[in-house]
Amino acid sequence: MILPRLQVQAKAPSATGLARARHLLCIAPTGLRLEDLPLHRVLQHALLRRDSKLDKLVSSPISSQTPEGGLAVWVTPDPQHSAFAQQALIRQALMALLAEHPTVVTIVVLGGAGVRRKLAEYAVYVAQVNGAAMPHNKTKSPGAALERIELFGADLADGFARVQAVAEGNLLCRELTVLPPNLLTPGIYRQRLRALARARGWQHTEYDFKRLLRMGAGAFCAVAQGSDTSDAAIVHLRYRARGAKQTIALVGKGICFDTGGHNLKPARYMQGMHEDMNGSAVALGILTAATRAKLQVNIDCWLALAQNHLSPRAYKQNDVVTALNGTTIEVVHTDAEGRMVLADTLTLAARAKPAVIVDFATLTGTMHVALGTRYSGIFATSEVLAQEALRAGVLAGERLCAFPMDEDYDSALDSAVADVKQCTMDGDADHILAARLLRRFTADHPWVHMDLSAQSCKGGLGAVASDTTGFGVAWGMAWLQERISAQR
């Protein structure tokens, strides 16, 4: 995974230089005159040919061949529109260029200094997350990856370090998520994490199956025992920053393949279950981005890596298991394995007494029913935390919806034979019940739970053009930065 190289110049290139660009993206805020835009005569002819007007570029880009034979695209985002809308519009414009698999894209941004900087950040992020090569197993190459971004009209400043950090985290998340299940088993994943820890300077600890069994992590082990037990583990990665004033715990569900266990999924719903580890990839993507950006925050990242397979050893309905914190759980449905592995992982995270715990998981089908694939849902232990999370989503261009988890939902999880049921058979409000169950393992620490219904969206979402979106990484970075700023 290699990010396209970024070259930044504050001044716009000459008209001659623009005319020679082979793949040119022109971004200007609404309100500028036609003659203020690069190659405005070419744009004017393109508008006339389509019987269109300049103000239409606020909702749809326009492209045209330049006199030198290049391809130019113009778009005018409205700065009053949401970050999501502006990123989606720039992505639409850029994809017209990336469809030709260029190795170099030239981007020109216009407008006042503040607006120009923001548009440039959006453009760099969109170009990097969509221009880099993603893993594939085709014998024929899908086309060249973008190698260089030439950005004109924006101050170099910090070299867009934060934006590039988020792009790197998003790409890592998506790269891991799309890998086939035979190429990302828990064992292979653990090897990858060891290499990343060495390269990034993270402290690294593994709790393998035998260790977890001795510790009493019965919820995690119940799921892991159905497959190769030497494969499964909870991996702990630690990032420490000089001068950091708080420690955040990130927890990720890493089910590398989910058959549903004894409650076997039909083929239609088992397809794509190699992506059930996406929550762990989101947590890892945030850790990667925060490390590259050198954020002044300590991060404990806990990844629950296992598979949910059908075998003579697999856990089954009506089993009663004892979780790491001593809670006994009645198993109701073996396809609700995510909350089982997260229960013990949250307990480990809570023992370190972080300021806040945030977990990420592709957890429930009912969240998909509630929101579809264009939003993800969150739960939080306080209204303040919920509002922080929602604001970060607005800033990042990743849309969230907050859900309730009132205590009276707990009655649905009452068990006659254990402390709590894992879930219910009818599935009503399962996203809420899952949150209520998980909260039991947070030791009453401030906690946010993100159910990643938007991790995959056909045709892309916001800044990202691929079906696999990497949703949550940009949110995590925006949320961390807001918390750091609030403490200064």
Secondary structure, 3 states (H helix, E strand, C coil): CCCCEEEEECCCCCHHHHHHCCEEEEECCCCCCHHHCCCHHHHHHHHHHCCCCHHHHHCCCEEEECCCCCEEEEECCCCCCCHHHHHHHHHHHHHHHHCCCCCEEEEEECCCHHHHHHHHHHHHHHHHHHHCCCCCCCCCCCCCCCCEEEEECCCCCCCCHHHHHHHHHHHHHHHHHHCCCCCCCHHHHHHHHHHHHHHHCCEEEEEEHHHHHHHCCHHHHHHHCCCCCCCCEEEEEEECCCCCCCEEEEEEEEEEEECCCCCCCCHHHHCCHHHHHHHHHHHHHHHHHHHHHCCCCEEEEEEEEEEECCCCCCCCCCCEEECCCCCEEECCCCCCCHHHHHHHHHHHHHHCCCCEEEEEECCCHHHHHHHCCCCEEEEECCHHHHHHHHHHHHHHCCCEEECCCCHHHHHHHCCCCCCEECCCCCCCCHHHHHHHHHHCCCCCCCEEEEECCCCECCCCECCECCCECCCCHHHHHHHHHHHHHHHC
